[in-house]
Amino acid sequence: DLNAESEISYKPLWWHISRDVELKGEAYFEVEKGSTFDVRSGEYTVSVLGTSFNIFSRDGKYNVTCLTGKVNVSDKLESVILTPNMQALWNDGKLISKDIDDAKESINWKQGKFVFVGVPLYEVIQEIERQYDIEVLPNSNLDYLYSGNFTKAKNPDDVFKIVGKPFGIEFKIK
């Protein structure tokens, strides 16, 4: 599954030789056991053999969350192996791995859910803009951290009320 403003490309003629795709954005993969499968996002590569995982690669941020099986995440210099409920991320110039409480939270976007914990408000707004394919103008600066969760509404104005109200911020859709 591809999240909003995301794309995957591959070379169909080479597929039987090398199962290799290029990802820009965010996607969830379920890979059947069989030959290897590689997902490249810029300089990072995820190599798998029968697993499910989510990759987020946007605006200089990169993380991979393993839901089932095992994945190898690498850049040009190092690699980490993930098992379920582990995440790899780029942090302070290094590729690191860590245990997380619930890997399923990384794919809330598949159910139209927004979940944010201590996220800069401008990043929350960027994600909402992506999901609705809109651009908004706030009536105030976005220099806050946001924590909250909600389900994607039909009308983006309803979502902006949920997000902006605690900070006294109103949004106009361009």
KEKE-3310 file (N, C-alpha, C; in steps of 0.2 Angstrom, whole numbers, plus 5000, padded with zeros to 4 digits):
npx = (5004:5003:5006:4999:5005:5016:5027:5031:5044:5050:5059:5051:5056:5067:5062:5061:5074:5079:5071:5067:5064:5061:5057:5049:5043:5031:5027:5019:5023:5020:5029:5030:5037:5052:5062:5074:5070:5071:5070:5073:5077:5083:5099:5097:5094:5082:5082:5073:5066:5052:5041:5034:5033:5035:5040:5046:5050:5054:5057:5070:5069:5070:5064:5062:5050:5048:5036:5033:5043:5059:5071:5084:5092:5101:5113:5126:5137:5134:5124:5108:5099:5082:5069:5052:5043:5053:5063:5072:5081:5087:5098:5106:5117:5119:5114:5103:5095:5080:5070:5052:5036:5024:5023:5012:5007:5014:5008:4996:4991:4986:4973:4967:4970:4977:4991:5000:5014:5021:5026:5032:5021:5021:5025:5014:5004:5009:5007:4993:4990:4996:4988:4975:4978:4980:4983:4987:4984:4990:4984:4993:5009:5018:5025:5025:5023:5014:5003:4992:4978:4967:4954:4954:4944:4930:4929:4942:4942:4936:4946:4957:4951:4952:4966:4970:4963:4967:4979:4974:4974:4969:4965:4966:4960:4970)
npy = (4994:5011:5027:5044:5055:5047:5036:5022:5014:5003:4991:4983:4973:4967:4961:4947:4944:4952:4957:4972:4988:5006:5018:5033:5042:5035:5018:5003:4986:4969:4954:4939:4923:4918:4923:4936:4953:4969:4986:5002:5018:5032:5033:5022:5005:4992:4975:4960:4944:4937:4945:4958:4976:4994:5008:5024:5038:5054:5071:5072:5063:5047:5031:5014:5001:4986:4973:4960:4945:4947:4960:4968:4983:4995:5008:5016:5014:5006:4993:4987:4974:4971:4964:4959:4973:4982:4996:5005:5020:5035:5045:5058:5057:5044:5027:5019:5006:5002:4996:4996:5000:4996:4990:4991:5004:5011:5009:5015:5025:5017:5014:5026:5034:5046:5048:5056:5060:5071:5078:5091:5104:5109:5098:5090:5097:5096:5083:5081:5090:5082:5070:5075:5081:5096:5113:5123:5139:5145:5155:5159:5156:5140:5135:5124:5108:5094:5082:5069:5059:5055:5051:5051:5063:5067:5080:5091:5103:5099:5091:5101:5109:5101:5100:5113:5120:5118:5127:5139:5141:5145:5138:5141:5135:5135)
npz = (5000:4996:5003:5004:4991:4987:4978:4968:4959:4946:4936:4924:4915:4921:4932:4934:4936:4946:4960:4963:4969:4968:4980:4984:4997:5007:5011:5014:5015:5011:5010:5001:5006:4997:4983:4985:4990:4986:4992:4988:4994:4990:4996:5005:5008:5009:5012:5010:5015:5015:5024:5033:5032:5035:5027:5029:5020:5019:5016:5021:5032:5038:5041:5045:5049:5056:5055:5054:5052:5046:5042:5033:5035:5026:5023:5014:5022:5034:5042:5048:5057:5058:5068:5072:5079:5079:5075:5062:5060:5054:5063:5070:5060:5059:5056:5066:5076:5086:5099:5098:5105:5098:5083:5074:5074:5065:5053:5054:5045:5035:5039:5038:5049:5060:5070:5082:5092:5101:5090:5079:5075:5062:5054:5057:5050:5037:5034:5035:5024:5014:5014:5010:4999:4998:5001:5014:5024:5039:5053:5062:5069:5068:5079:5088:5098:5094:5101:5098:5092:5079:5067:5049:5042:5032:5028:5027:5034:5047:5052:5054:5063:5075:5076:5077:5086:5100:5100:5097:5083:5067:5051:5033:5018:5004)
capx = (5000:5006:5003:4998:5011:5021:5028:5036:5046:5054:5060:5048:5059:5072:5059:5062:5081:5080:5065:5071:5059:5063:5052:5049:5037:5029:5023:5019:5025:5020:5033:5029:5043:5054:5068:5075:5066:5075:5067:5078:5075:5089:5105:5096:5091:5079:5082:5069:5064:5046:5041:5030:5037:5034:5046:5045:5056:5052:5060:5076:5068:5070:5063:5059:5047:5047:5030:5034:5049:5066:5073:5090:5092:5108:5115:5132:5142:5132:5117:5105:5094:5076:5064:5046:5043:5060:5063:5078:5081:5093:5099:5113:5122:5120:5109:5102:5089:5078:5064:5046:5030:5019:5025:5006:5006:5017:5003:4989:4989:4982:4966:4965:4971:4982:4993:5006:5016:5027:5028:5032:5015:5021:5025:5007:5000:5011:5004:4986:4990:4997:4982:4970:4980:4978:4988:4983:4988:4988:4983:4998:5015:5016:5030:5022:5023:5007:5001:4985:4976:4960:4952:4953:4937:4928:4930:4948:4941:4935:4953:4960:4948:4954:4973:4972:4959:4971:4984:4971:4976:4964:4968:4962:4963:4971)
capy = (5000:5017:5032:5049:5058:5042:5033:5016:5013:4997:4989:4976:4968:4965:4959:4940:4943:4956:4960:4978:4994:5012:5021:5040:5043:5030:5013:4996:4980:4962:4951:4932:4920:4917:4926:4942:4958:4975:4992:5007:5025:5036:5029:5017:4999:4987:4969:4956:4938:4935:4949:4964:4982:5000:5013:5032:5042:5060:5077:5070:5059:5040:5025:5007:4998:4979:4971:4952:4942:4950:4964:4971:4990:4997:5013:5015:5012:5002:4990:4984:4969:4972:4959:4962:4978:4986:5002:5008:5027:5039:5049:5061:5055:5037:5022:5015:5002:5002:4992:5000:4996:4993:4992:4992:5011:5014:5009:5018:5028:5013:5014:5033:5037:5051:5047:5060:5060:5076:5080:5098:5105:5110:5091:5087:5100:5094:5076:5082:5092:5076:5066:5078:5085:5103:5118:5128:5144:5146:5162:5160:5152:5133:5133:5120:5101:5091:5075:5067:5055:5056:5047:5055:5065:5068:5087:5093:5108:5096:5089:5107:5111:5096:5101:5120:5123:5119:5132:5145:5142:5143:5137:5142:5131:5139)
capz = (5000:4996:5007:4999:4988:4987:4972:4968:4952:4945:4929:4923:4911:4925:4938:4936:4938:4952:4963:4966:4968:4971:4984:4986:5001:5012:5009:5018:5011:5013:5005:5002:5006:4990:4982:4989:4987:4989:4992:4988:4995:4990:4998:5009:5005:5014:5009:5014:5013:5018:5030:5032:5035:5033:5026:5028:5018:5017:5019:5025:5037:5035:5046:5043:5055:5055:5058:5054:5049:5047:5037:5034:5032:5025:5019:5011:5027:5039:5041:5055:5056:5062:5069:5074:5084:5079:5070:5060:5058:5053:5069:5071:5055:5060:5055:5072:5077:5092:5100:5099:5109:5094:5076:5070:5074:5059:5048:5055:5039:5030:5041:5038:5056:5061:5077:5083:5099:5102:5083:5077:5072:5055:5051:5057:5045:5031:5033:5033:5017:5009:5014:5007:4993:4998:5004:5019:5027:5046:5055:5067:5068:5070:5083:5094:5097:5094:5102:5097:5087:5076:5061:5044:5041:5025:5027:5030:5039:5053:5055:5056:5070:5080:5077:5078:5092:5107:5100:5094:5076:5062:5044:5027:5012:4998)
cpx = (5004:5002:5002:5005:5017:5021:5033:5037:5050:5055:5057:5052:5065:5069:5061:5069:5082:5074:5067:5066:5063:5057:5053:5042:5037:5025:5024:5019:5023:5023:5032:5036:5045:5061:5068:5071:5069:5071:5072:5075:5081:5095:5104:5092:5088:5079:5078:5068:5058:5045:5035:5033:5034:5040:5043:5051:5054:5056:5066:5076:5067:5069:5060:5056:5046:5041:5030:5040:5055:5068:5080:5090:5099:5108:5122:5138:5140:5125:5115:5100:5088:5072:5058:5046:5050:5059:5070:5077:5087:5093:5106:5118:5123:5114:5108:5096:5087:5072:5058:5041:5026:5020:5018:5005:5009:5013:4996:4986:4985:4975:4963:4965:4977:4984:5000:5008:5022:5030:5027:5025:5015:5022:5018:5003:5002:5008:4997:4986:4991:4991:4976:4971:4978:4984:4984:4988:4985:4988:4988:5004:5014:5022:5028:5024:5016:5007:4994:4984:4969:4960:4951:4946:4936:4930:4937:4947:4940:4942:4957:4957:4951:4962:4974:4969:4964:4976:4981:4973:4970:4967:4963:4965:4964:4967)
cpy = (5006:5023:5038:5052:5053:5039:5027:5015:5006:4995:4982:4971:4964:4961:4952:4939:4946:4960:4967:4984:5000:5016:5028:5041:5038:5025:5007:4991:4973:4958:4943:4929:4918:4920:4933:4948:4964:4982:4998:5014:5029:5032:5023:5011:4994:4980:4964:4949:4935:4939:4954:4970:4988:5004:5020:5035:5048:5066:5076:5066:5052:5035:5019:5004:4991:4976:4963:4951:4946:4954:4967:4978:4992:5004:5011:5012:5007:4998:4988:4979:4970:4965:4963:4967:4981:4991:5004:5015:5030:5045:5052:5058:5048:5033:5018:5011:5003:4998:4998:4996:4993:4995:4994:5000:5014:5014:5011:5022:5024:5013:5021:5036:5041:5050:5051:5060:5065:5078:5087:5099:5106:5103:5088:5090:5098:5087:5077:5085:5087:5072:5069:5081:5092:5107:5122:5134:5145:5153:5164:5156:5145:5131:5130:5112:5099:5084:5074:5062:5056:5052:5053:5057:5066:5075:5089:5098:5105:5094:5095:5110:5107:5098:5108:5123:5123:5125:5139:5147:5140:5142:5138:5138:5135:5137)
cpz = (5000:4999:5002:4997:4989:4980:4972:4960:4952:4938:4928:4919:4915:4931:4939:4938:4945:4954:4966:4964:4971:4974:4986:4991:5007:5009:5014:5013:5014:5008:5006:5002:4999:4989:4985:4986:4991:4988:4993:4989:4996:4991:5002:5005:5010:5010:5013:5011:5017:5025:5028:5036:5032:5032:5025:5026:5015:5020:5023:5031:5034:5041:5043:5049:5053:5059:5059:5051:5051:5041:5038:5031:5032:5022:5016:5015:5032:5038:5048:5053:5061:5062:5071:5080:5085:5074:5068:5058:5058:5059:5070:5066:5056:5059:5062:5072:5085:5093:5101:5102:5104:5087:5072:5070:5068:5053:5049:5049:5034:5032:5041:5045:5056:5069:5077:5090:5099:5095:5082:5073:5064:5051:5051:5051:5038:5029:5031:5026:5012:5008:5010:5000:4992:5001:5008:5021:5034:5048:5060:5065:5070:5074:5089:5093:5098:5096:5102:5092:5085:5069:5055:5042:5034:5023:5030:5035:5046:5056:5057:5062:5076:5081:5079:5084:5098:5106:5098:5087:5072:5055:5039:5022:5007:4992)
residu = (ASP:LEU:ASN:ALA:GLU:SER:GLU:ILE:SER:TYR:LYS:PRO:LEU:TRP:TRP:HIS:ILE:SER:ARG:ASP:VAL:GLU:LEU:LYS:GLY:GLU:ALA:TYR:PHE:GLU:VAL:GLU:LYS:GLY:SER:THR:PHE:ASP:VAL:ARG:SER:GLY:GLU:TYR:THR:VAL:SER:VAL:LEU:GLY:THR:SER:PHE:ASN:ILE:PHE:SER:ARG:ASP:GLY:LYS:TYR:ASN:VAL:THR:CYS:LEU:THR:GLY:LYS:VAL:ASN:VAL:SER:ASP:LYS:LEU:GLU:SER:VAL:ILE:LEU:THR:PRO:ASN:MET:GLN:ALA:LEU:TRP:ASN:ASP:GLY:LYS:LEU:ILE:SER:LYS:ASP:ILE:ASP:ASP:ALA:LYS:GLU:SER:ILE:ASN:TRP:LYS:GLN:GLY:LYS:PHE:VAL:PHE:VAL:GLY:VAL:PRO:LEU:TYR:GLU:VAL:ILE:GLN:GLU:ILE:GLU:ARG:GLN:TYR:ASP:ILE:GLU:VAL:LEU:PRO:ASN:SER:ASN:LEU:ASP:TYR:LEU:TYR:SER:GLY:ASN:PHE:THR:LYS:ALA:LYS:ASN:PRO:ASP:ASP:VAL:PHE:LYS:ILE:VAL:GLY:LYS:PRO:PHE:GLY:ILE:GLU:PHE:LYS:ILE:LYS)
# end
